[in-house]
Amino acid sequence: MEIDKKIKKRNIFTAIGLVIFILFLFIFTLYNVGVLERII
C-alpha cells in the first residue's frame, strides 16, 4: 500500500512537471516567432 502511494505521488508530480514544461515550451516558441510581440 505504501509503495503504491509513493508511486502515485511521483506520477502526479511528473505529470504536473510535464504540463508546465510543455506550456513553457509553447509560450517560448510563440515568443520567439513574434506572435506575442515581445510583451513578456
Order of alpha helices (4+ residues) and beta strands (2+ residues): alpha
